[in-house]
Amino acid sequence: MLLFKADFNKAFDTVNWEYLDHVQMQMGFGQRWRGWIQGCLRSSRASILVNGSPTNEFEFGRGIRQGDPLSPFLFIIAMEGLNIAMKEATGKGIFKGKKIPNSALCVSHLFYADDALFVGGME
């Protein structure tokens, strides 16, 4: 039996915007929606305080901002790629989930926020 927990605590900082757009397209989100999301991501700017004085603003190239109300939603969309990969692996028998006793349910993976739990084993 395998029980593996992965914590993607830095994942918010490294989400690739093109990947996020591709996953949204695969999920059937329209061009207008995807454009709005890309606009929100690409319009973000930041500066750093150095000795109490802010530097010039700079643009981000990837990642989603923690604390932004939209970020958890975007992270769930980004994690959908891993969900699809796990479903494909279990469907092909590469990874076996754990069957719940007295039920037809078989659990192979669970996601919550930036955590993933993989349950089962390989053959």
N, C-alpha and C positions, 0 to 999 in steps of 0.2 A: 504494500500500500504506500502511496505517495501522498504527502500533504505538504504543499509548498506555498508559502506566502510571499508575494512580491509587493514591495512598497515603492510606488513610483513618485516619491516625494519631490523629486526634481523634474518630473515629467512636464509640469506646467511650463517650465522655463524652456523646454526643448521641443515643443510640438511644432512640427513643420507645417507652415500655412498651406503649401501646395498639397501636402498629404491630406490635410483637413478638408480642403476644397474637393479633392478627389473622392474622399469617403462620402461627403455630402452629395456629390453628383451620383455616386453609386447607389445611395439611399433614396434617390429620387427628388432631392431638394431642387427647386427651380433656380434658374440663373439669377433672377432678381434677388432672392433670398441669399444665395451664395455671394452675390455682389455686395449686399449689405454687410454680411459677416466679414468679407475681405476688407471692406471699407473701415469697419470698426477696428480690425486688427492693424491695418496699415496706417491708421491715423494716430496711433499711440506714440507718445513721445515722453522722454524722461530727461532729467538732469541730476547731477550728483552734487551734494554739498561738500565742498572742500574748505575746511577751516571756517565753516559757517556761511560761505558764499556759494551760490549755485553756479555750476558750469553752464556752458551753452547746451541747449537741448539737442538730443540726438534721437534718431528713430530706431525702433526695434526691427530686427530681421526675422525673428521667429519667436515662438512661445506665446502663452496666454497669461494674462495678469491674474495672480492670485488675489482674491478679494473683489474682483470684478463680478457682478451678478451673472454675467454671461459665461464666465469661465467654466463653471462646473458642467454646464450644458455642452460647451464645446469639447471639453475633455471626454465626456461620455461618447460623443460622436467619434472622437479620435480613437477611443478604446474599442469601438465597434469593429475595427480591423482585426484586433486580437480575438474578439469574440467570434468573428467569422472563421479565422484560422483555427481556433479550437474546435468549433463545430465541424469543420472539414476534417480535422485530424481524428475526431471521435467517429465521424461517419465512415472514414476509411479504415478504422480499426487501429490506427497508429497509436492512439492514446485511448485508454479505457477509463471511463468514469466509475464512480462507486454507486452501486444500486442501493436505493433506500429500501430497507426491509418492509415487507407487506405493501409494497407500492411498485408501480411501473416506472417511477421516476428514477433517473440516473443522473447524478451530479458530477460534472467534470471540472467546472470552473464557476467561480462567483466573483463579482466585481462590486466594490463599494468605494465611492470617491476615488482616491488614487491608490487603492489597494486591490490586489488580485489574489485569489486563493485557488490553487489547482489541486484537485482531488482525484485520485485514481492511480493509474500506473500504465506501464507500457508492456507490450508483448513482443 
